[in-house]
């Protein structure tokens, strides 16, 4: 199958692109390389463009004639979205509209969308099911929800079949493929704690120790990036079999606290490092854990690395061998 992967040189996109190629699919990666890395897609076809450029993205779609698309390309920093919301509407909403026009013009009718748990905002209860009310609390989450709404409308009219995968916390690395997490700035907990273990950061921070959780620190749902990537292949297969369009949570279904992450990094790395307890950050919910029952039942997906140690081990191996990211 011919698959167009937008944002395919990024963290999750590169692992998914590589997995698709290994499964025998013909892959075209589209990425502007503002956050992605050329090294992550070596050996794959890459077209450097920004989906905000309607003419460029339409031209790429028409030339490649994809049978399906996996759409990762987006801005994804919550704080930046609050400070510069119009930038997020332009990239995430208008850019996705450009892509959808290009796909329709090329005759492509299937898409898997990289959505987010941020569409739920602050949940009323956990684990969070897909039936939970949406209520984004920042422009990033709102723009992702708006794209989901567009896809729902297209599906209702038979114009585009789609699956939206609502990610929780992607982590880990595809060690065999040499692919890992390299962001600048890095905002995710596990690589930041690993940076402290490697001596690249002076300490690891815990923001808030008085939450109503077993150890007082925030609890989050972490999913290994290879498991996450594999879910996109399951979603493509689902659509290829004529499965219904819809949204699926993509999480482990288990929660791990900030303190558990720090303890696990110390255990896996065999290194001690300084830990600083700081004040809570505004807007951090105590617990965010997915109900993954729907994706398990409908798509048949199961995580192969469900434990926190499994996930941290792959992340540690990659960062230890790439202490400066892809440039090393």
N, C-alpha and C positions, 0 to 999 in steps of 0.2 A: 504494500500500500504506500502511496505517496503522501507523506505527512509534513506539513509546514509547522514549524515550532517557533513561535515568536518568543523573544527573550530566552532563546535556547542556549545562550552562552553564560547564563547566570547559574546560581547555585543549584536550584532544583531543575531548571531547564536543561542544564548540561548533562545531569545524571539521566534524565528522562530521554534526551536526544540520543545518548549513547546506548541506552537500553533498547530504544526503538530500532536503532541501526543493527544491534546484535540480534534482534528478532527477525531481521531480514527486510525491514521497511526502508524505503528510500526517503531520506530525511533532508529537508532544507531548513537550516537554521537562519532565522532573521533576528538580528540584534544590533543595537546601535553602539554596543560595547561601552556605554557609560557606566554600567555596573557589572557587566559580564566580562569574561576573559577569553581572548582568542585561544589561549593555550588549552582551555577546557573543551574546545570543540575541534582540536587538531584531527585531521582525517575526515571530517564531515564537511559537507557543502555549507558555506556561510555567505550570506549576503548582508552587508552592513548598511542598515537603514533604520530610520525612526518611524514608528507607526503613526506619528503625528503628521507625517508627510503622506497625504492621501494618494498622490500620483505615484510615489515610489512603492508604496505597499500594494496598490492595485496592480502595478506593472509586475511586481514579483509574483503575485498570485496568478495572474494571467499566464505568465511564462511557465511557471512550475506546474500549474493545474493540479493542485492538491486534491486528494480524495478526502482528507480530514485535516484538521488543524488542532494543535494544542497551544493555547494562548496563555503565556506567562508574562509577556511584556507589560510592565506597569511600574509606577512609582509606589513605594511601599513603606516610607518612613512616617510614622504617625505624627511625630512632632513637627516635621516639615509640612505635613498636610494641614496642620492647624495654622501654621505661620503663613503658608502660601497655598490656600485652597484652590485658587484658579489654575495653578500649575497642575494640580491633581485632576481637576475636571477636564483640562485640555488633554493630558496624557492618557488617563485611565478611561474616561468616557468618550471624548471625541476621537482619541486614538483607536479605541475598540470599535467605534462606529466606522471609521475608515477601513479597518480590517474586515469587518463584516460586509461592507460594500464590495471590497475586493474579492472576498471569498465567494459572494453571490455571483459576481461577474465571471468568475472562473469556473462556476458550476459546482463548487464545494458545498456540501450540505450537512457536514458533521463537525462539531467543535467540542473540545474539552477545555473548560475555563478554570483558571487558577483563581479561586475566590478565597475567602478568609473567614475565620471565626469572628472577626471584627464586625461582621454584619449583625451580630447579635447584641453588640454593645455590652452593657452590664447585665448578665443573665439573672433571671428571677430564681432559677434553680439549676442545679447540676446533678448528674451529667446533662449536658445540653443536647436536646434532640432537634432534628430539623424542623419540627413543628413549633419550636419556641419562637416567640415574637421577635421580629427584627427591630433593632433600635440602635443603629450606629451612633457612637458618641464622638466621632471625628470624621473629617472629610475623606480620609483614606477608606474607612469602612463604608461610608456612604457611596463613594464612587464605585466600589466593588458591587454593592447591592444594586446600583443603577444599571450596571452591565448585566447582572442577573435578570433584572426586569426586562431589559431589551431582549435577552435570549428567550425568556418565557413568552414574550409576544411573538417572536419569530417562530417558536415551536408551535404555538397555538395556530398559526397560519400556515404551517407546513413548510416554512421557508428555510428553517435551519434546526436540525436536531442537536441537542446539546446536553452535556453534563457539567454542572458546576460543582467543583470540589472545594469545600470550605476547610482550609487548612487550620490546624491548631499550631503547634510549635515544631517546625522541621528542625532536625538536628542530625549529627553524625556525618559520615562520609562514605563514599564508594571507594574503598581502599584499593580494590583490585583494578579499578579504572583510573586511579590516581586523581579522583575528583573530590573536592571538599569545599568548605565554606570560607570564602575570602571576600569580606565586605569592607568598605571604607566610607563612613565610619562603621565599626562593628557595634551593633546594638543587642545582639542575642546573648543570652546568659551563658550557655555552655562554652562557646569560643572565648568569651571574655574571661571566664574562670580559668580556662586552659591557658590563656595568655598570662595570667598571674602565676600559674604553675610553671610556665616556661621562663618566667622572669621578664617578660615583655611588658607587663603591667605591674605597678608597685603593690597592688592588693586586689582582692575581689570584694565587691560590695554586696551587702544585703540591705535592700531598701524596705525597712519595716520588719519588726520582729514581734508585733503585737496583734497580728491578724487572728481571727477565730479558726485556726487550723491546728493540727496536732503539735507542730513545733513553733507556731507563731509566724512562720514565713509563708509567702504566697505559694500556691500550688498550681502547677501547670501540666498540661498534657503534651508530652514529647513523642514525636514519631520519627523513626529513622528515615533519612532522605531516600534510601533505596526502596524502602517499603512505600513511601509516598510516591516515588516515580512509578513503581509497579502498578499503583492504583490507576494511573493515567492510561496504561495499556489495557487494564481491565475495563475502564470506561469506554475506550475506543472499541473494544470487542463488543461491549454491551450495545453501543449505538449501531455497530455494524450488523448486529443480529436483529435490528429493528426495535431495540429496547426503548422504553419511554424516556423522554427528556426529564430532567429534574436536578435537584441539589442533594449532595451527600456530604455529611461531615467526614473529615479525614483526620482521625486522631487515633491514639493508642487505646483510648477508653480507660486509661489509668492516670492518676495524678501523682506528680513528684514535686516536693517542695524545693525552694531555693537552697535550703540547708542540706537537703539530700543530694542535690546536684554538686554542691561544693565538696561534701564528704566523699562522693563517688569519684570525683576528679582526683582528690588526694589519694584515694585507694588505688585507682587505675594507674596514675602517674608515679606513685611512690614518692611524691614530693609534698613538703609542707610549704604553705605560703600564708601571708597575712590576710586576714578577713576583717573587714570594717563594717560595723553595723551603723546604718544611716537611717534618716527619717523616711517615712513612707513617701512614695511618689503619688501625686494626685491622679486619680482615675484608675489605679491598679486594683482590680477586683481580687478578693481573697482567693477564689478558686475558679479556674477555667478548665473544665474537663469535658471531652466530647462523649456523647453516646455514639458509638460506631456500629450499632446494631443494624442500621439500614444498609450500609455499604457491605457489611458482612453477608447479610441475607440476600440482597438483590444482586450484587456484583460478585459475591463469593470471595471477596478480598479478606485476607488475614495478615496481621503484621508478623514478619518472620523474626524480627528483633524487638520483642516487646518489653524487655527489661531496661531500666535506666543504665545499668552497667554495659549491656550490649551496645547501646547507643553511644555512651561516652567513650568506650574503647575504640570505636571506629574514628570518632572525632579526634581523640588523642593521637592515634597512629598517624593520621593525616597531618595534623598541626605540628607534631614532633618532627616529621620529615619535611614540612613546608613552613618553618617558623615565620617566614615573611610572606606567606601566601604563594600565589602562582609565580611570583618573580624569583623564588628560590629554586 
